[in-house]
Amino acid sequence: MVITHSGLEAIKIQFGETVIALNPVSKESKHKSARFGADIALVSLNDPDFNGVENVTHGGRAPFVVNGPGEYEIKGIFIKGFKSESHYGDSKDVRINTIYSISLEGMNLCFLGALDSKDLSAETKEALDDIDVLFVPVGGNGVLSPAAANELAVKLEPKLIIPMHWSNDEKNLKAFLKEAGEEGSKPEEKLTLKKKDLEGKEGEVVVLAPSL
């Protein structure tokens, strides 16, 4: 499995010939967007910063789109979506954000999307047990603050933590790394991961440099 980051919460996961896109940035967003073909696209919140399915429909690939709570099986990949809340975009109204659990290659990934509260429902927290890789938003302004992101990450006890949503303000990343005691973490271009690589890891932070 190879994981890369292209800004905001846009994550690309590739294993074999299969590509998964998480919260791809839309052409309608003011932020830069990457274009590539994906087989599956997960959208946690209906916002131009996260729903750019058109940007991952490319090269003959049109992804199966998952954009809300429920259970899905696509190409042997098991996905569960859990309803949560967000005030992304400084919205006064509560917006629906979907937390995704993704099981593939013997690993459990958890993508928190645009989550803005560290308090998960008991049902969701129980369902997110045994997380190998946690993608956590860091940045405030409608998503988790650096302190809240670290607090939730500690509670969920993942083996690896990948912070996202900080690409437009690196101060948030630095604040998160300080909270996590990981100030020495250096950005990597990509993360190549196999199940055996997770042995002995407990809450290790991996920073992926945004690439476009």
Phi, psi and omega in degrees: 000133178239127182244130176229164186231132180236039175097157185047238180248016183284112181238137175245128178240125180234132174216124188062229180266359185266137180235131175245133176249131178248125179044056178295143180284136181277160174296337181279351180281154176282350181269157179294148180232149177258152179237127176198166179270135179232153176270330180224136176234126177253127179241119184273331182214136184282087182211144180306336179287346187227352189247033184281058180301327181298333181279348177245016169256098193198150176060036180084000179256128173238111189288151166286124187259127174246121185223036178179175181300154179141182178242137185221147171228117181228122178054038179078008178259129181259126183233133174236134179247134182239132182290135174216188185237156178209151171241034184302143182080022182057033180289135176283337179269148177287131179249149180279125174243140180252126172271130182249136170252127185235124180248118178204150179050035178074012180238150178249119179253145177232123182246113185278346179063219184267039180299140179236006178230136179280355182262104178267156175294154180301322180296315181293315181300320179294320181291337182266025180291150175062059180271129176274312181231125179248124174261114186239132179284140183229115178163350182066199180052047178104350171235181184300139172288161178306318181293316180293323178298317179293318181299315179293320179300319179297318180296322184281344174054051176284164175281320178232145178237126177244109178286145179219175178075010182258358191297337179266003177198093185293347176299326179293321177296314180299320179295320179294315180298324177294316178300322183275356183068031184236037184302338182277359182295128179254138180300139177245150181290327180201162176241117175260122192224135170235160183306319183294337180291344184272351183299128177082000181270140179218102177065030179285133182268132175239121179261124177255122180292130178298133180230135179230000000 
